[in-house]
Amino acid sequence: MNGQNMKTTIPLQNIHCEGCFRNVEAVLRLCDGVTEVTIDRHRLEAVVEFDLPTTVEELRAELDLGGYLAAAQEGSDKELTGQV
């Protein structure tokens, strides 16, 4: 860990119930480098804080493997990752 903490918002798909929200949170918390996960149930988004060298692409891939597709947001700033 190099001490750089990043934050991103990942739009979610395939969320049907409270159990889905809990599973998404669990999948993200198990990813290396993740320090905080907040699920916005109304916006269907996961706000994730993580340490480098973990990448947004890795987080999205883990969600996809878990069956919770990270929604594509064409041209959206929600795809951007910023330092916390």
C-alpha positions as CSV (number, residue, x, y, z in Angstrom):
1,M,0.0,0.0,0.0
2,N,1.4,3.4,-1.0
3,G,-0.9,5.5,1.1
4,Q,-3.0,7.1,-1.7
5,N,-6.7,6.7,-0.9
6,M,-9.0,7.1,-3.8
7,K,-12.8,7.3,-4.1
8,T,-15.2,6.3,-6.9
9,T,-18.9,5.9,-7.6
10,I,-19.9,2.8,-9.5
11,P,-23.5,2.6,-10.9
12,L,-25.1,-0.8,-10.3
13,Q,-27.3,-3.1,-12.3
14,N,-29.2,-6.4,-11.5
15,I,-30.2,-5.2,-8.0
16,H,-33.5,-6.7,-7.1
17,C,-33.7,-6.8,-3.3
18,E,-32.0,-5.9,0.0
19,G,-30.0,-9.1,-0.2
20,C,-28.5,-7.9,-3.5
21,F,-27.4,-4.7,-1.8
22,R,-25.8,-6.7,1.0
23,N,-24.0,-9.0,-1.5
24,V,-22.7,-6.0,-3.5
25,E,-21.3,-4.5,-0.4
26,A,-19.7,-7.8,0.7
27,V,-18.2,-8.4,-2.8
28,L,-16.6,-4.9,-2.7
29,R,-15.4,-5.1,0.9
30,L,-13.5,-8.3,0.0
31,C,-11.5,-6.6,-2.7
32,D,-7.9,-5.9,-1.9
33,G,-7.3,-2.3,-0.9
34,V,-11.0,-1.3,-0.2
35,T,-11.3,0.8,2.9
36,E,-14.9,1.9,2.8
37,V,-18.1,1.0,0.9
38,T,-21.4,2.9,1.0
39,I,-24.4,1.7,-1.0
40,D,-26.9,4.4,-2.2
41,R,-30.0,2.3,-2.5
42,H,-32.0,5.1,-4.2
43,R,-29.5,5.9,-6.8
44,L,-28.3,2.3,-7.3
45,E,-24.7,3.3,-6.8
46,A,-21.8,2.0,-4.7
47,V,-19.4,4.7,-3.4
48,V,-16.0,3.0,-2.8
49,E,-12.9,4.2,-1.1
50,F,-9.8,2.2,-1.8
51,D,-6.0,2.4,-1.7
52,L,-3.8,2.2,-4.8
53,P,-2.7,0.0,-6.6
54,T,-6.3,-1.3,-6.6
55,T,-8.1,0.1,-9.7
56,V,-11.7,0.9,-10.5
57,E,-11.5,-1.7,-13.3
58,E,-10.7,-4.4,-10.7
59,L,-13.6,-3.4,-8.5
60,R,-16.0,-3.4,-11.5
61,A,-14.6,-6.8,-12.6
62,E,-15.3,-8.3,-9.1
63,L,-18.9,-7.0,-9.3
64,D,-19.4,-8.5,-12.7
65,L,-18.1,-11.9,-11.5
66,G,-20.6,-11.7,-8.6
67,G,-23.4,-11.1,-11.1
68,Y,-23.9,-7.5,-10.2
69,L,-23.0,-5.7,-13.3
70,A,-21.4,-2.3,-13.0
71,A,-23.6,-0.1,-15.2
72,A,-21.8,1.8,-18.0
73,Q,-22.1,5.6,-17.8
74,E,-21.1,7.0,-21.1
75,G,-19.3,10.3,-20.6
76,S,-20.3,10.4,-16.9
77,D,-18.0,11.9,-14.3
78,K,-19.2,9.1,-12.1
79,E,-16.6,7.0,-13.8
80,L,-13.8,9.3,-12.6
81,T,-11.7,8.4,-9.6
82,G,-10.5,11.1,-7.4
83,Q,-8.1,11.2,-4.5
84,V,-9.7,11.6,-1.1
